[in-house]
Amino acid sequence: MADSSRDPEALEREIVRARDELARTIDELADRANPKHVAQRGAERLREEADHVAKAIGALVRPSDPAKDEEEGGQLDKRLLLAGVGAAVTVTALVLWRRKRRRR
């Protein structure tokens, strides 16, 4: 026999506490698996990585005139970043397309 000396009210409180914890866990898992939130987290990671790449490229390519650095440096960084992102997207799309074609 189980522990018969346990208080029924204590058991009920323990069950309610476990049920509430389980409900919170399920809500958290549903939030993590929500496609919209997954896409938002992916986009945020992509923005962070793009920012790191832009900073790295910006450190390598600087206009020679300090006055132009303030005016055109950001534009140059943005253009290089966009070119790099465009190239990465194109290469990824081509690789996925070829894989899909091979499987047919």
Backbone hydrogen bonds, N-H to C=O, Kabsch-Sander energy under -0.5 kcal/mol:
donor,donor_aa,acceptor,acceptor_aa,energy
4,S,2,A,-0.9
6,R,3,D,-1.0
11,L,7,D,-2.2
12,E,8,P,-2.4
13,R,9,E,-2.4
14,E,10,A,-2.3
15,I,11,L,-2.5
16,V,12,E,-2.6
17,R,13,R,-2.5
18,A,14,E,-2.5
19,R,15,I,-2.5
20,D,16,V,-2.5
21,E,17,R,-2.2
22,L,18,A,-2.4
23,A,19,R,-2.4
24,R,20,D,-2.3
25,T,21,E,-2.3
26,I,22,L,-2.6
27,D,23,A,-2.4
28,E,24,R,-2.4
29,L,25,T,-2.4
30,A,26,I,-2.5
31,D,27,D,-2.2
32,R,28,E,-2.3
33,A,29,L,-2.1
34,N,30,A,-0.8
34,N,31,D,-0.5
38,V,34,N,-2.5
39,A,35,P,-2.5
40,Q,36,K,-2.1
41,R,37,H,-2.5
42,G,38,V,-2.3
43,A,39,A,-2.7
44,E,40,Q,-2.3
45,R,41,R,-2.3
46,L,42,G,-2.3
47,R,43,A,-2.5
48,E,44,E,-2.4
49,E,45,R,-2.6
50,A,46,L,-2.7
51,D,47,R,-2.3
52,H,48,E,-2.1
53,V,49,E,-2.5
54,A,50,A,-2.8
55,K,51,D,-2.3
56,A,52,H,-2.3
57,I,53,V,-2.9
58,G,54,A,-2.7
59,A,55,K,-1.7
60,L,56,A,-1.0
61,V,57,I,-2.7
62,R,60,L,-0.6
69,D,65,D,-1.6
70,E,66,P,-1.2
71,E,67,A,-1.4
72,E,68,K,-3.8
73,G,68,K,-0.9
73,G,69,D,-1.0
76,L,72,E,-2.8
77,D,73,G,-2.5
78,K,74,G,-2.4
79,R,75,Q,-2.6
80,L,76,L,-2.7
81,L,77,D,-2.6
82,L,78,K,-2.8
83,A,79,R,-2.4
84,G,80,L,-2.5
85,V,81,L,-2.9
86,G,82,L,-2.6
87,A,83,A,-2.3
88,A,84,G,-2.4
89,V,85,V,-2.7
90,T,86,G,-2.4
91,V,87,A,-2.6
92,T,88,A,-2.5
93,A,89,V,-2.7
94,L,90,T,-2.5
95,V,91,V,-2.5
96,L,92,T,-2.5
97,W,93,A,-2.5
98,R,94,L,-2.5
99,R,95,V,-2.2
100,K,96,L,-2.3
101,R,97,W,-2.2
102,R,98,R,-2.3
103,R,99,R,-1.5
104,R,100,K,-0.6
104,R,101,R,-0.7
